[in-house]
Amino acid sequence: MHNAAFDALGLNWVYLAFDVAPEPSAVGGALAGMRALGIAGLSVTIPHKETVAAAVDRRSSLADALGAVNTVVLEPGGALRGENTDGPGFLRALQDDEGFDPAHKRCLVVGAGGAARAVVRALADAGAAEVVVVNRTPARAEAVVALAADCARVGVAAEAGEADLVVNATPIGMAGGGAEDALPVDPVHLGPGQLVVDLVPNPAITPLIEAARSRGAAATNGLGMLVHQAAIAFRLWTGVDPPTATMSAAALAELARR
């Protein structure tokens, strides 16, 4: 996505992958290398998001609240700033791609990991009327609810029938994940008037998406969130508006190749 965007705008930039061991010392070494080499920005993926959050010089208020960083920006003077673009990217995908405004809507989120935390906080910040968090471990669900205490609560998957928006923020349904045929929500609770978002990006049509559409609900995958969170990071690094359509086409092409 990023290299396609650089090419489209004629920017002399390149986006590369670095394999970093999960130990804090290795993560700290990678960040020191970023500073020493003048690397303008980094994306951070699992399992490094929490470790990086603790290691950067400062964090945005959102990254601080989530305790997770997915984007690092090298500031003038050499300070490293941690950002989290997952939640804003999710909202942008909802609004721009699906025409869905979560303000005053009832939402249900399955999961309690980093993606779920970002989504729940984003929905609360966008003015959702209620965000129900569903997870097998109640204590983990309570920790997510604490990020949006004014409108979030722990619930059960059967409450999906009362939700305007249903989000799967777990790996259930992911290709190669060992639970490809499982469903995070019983489709009997899904139907017309609802939007179902399965953050699993591969396969493009997950069992949940297929089941939701068969029941008359609108449904989409996590590709939009992936593209829009990357587009926000692109702007943070370069100061240039990203060619989102180019990035989306590149992501679709890569998904098709796989």
Buried (B, 14 or more C-beta within 10 A) or exposed (E): BBBBBBBBBEBEBEBEEEEBEEEEEBBBEBBEEBBEEEBBBBBBEEEBBBBBBEBBBEBBEBBBBBBBBBBBBBEEEEEBBBBBBBBBBBBBBBBEBBEBEBEEBBBBBBBBBBBBBBBBBBBBBBEBEBBBBBBEEEEBBBBBBEBBEEBBBBBEBEBBBEBBBBBBBBBBBBEEEEEBEBBBBEBEBBEEEBBBBBBBBBBBEBBBBBBBBEBEBBBBBBBBBBBBBBBBBBEBBBEEEBBBEBBBBBBBEEBEEE
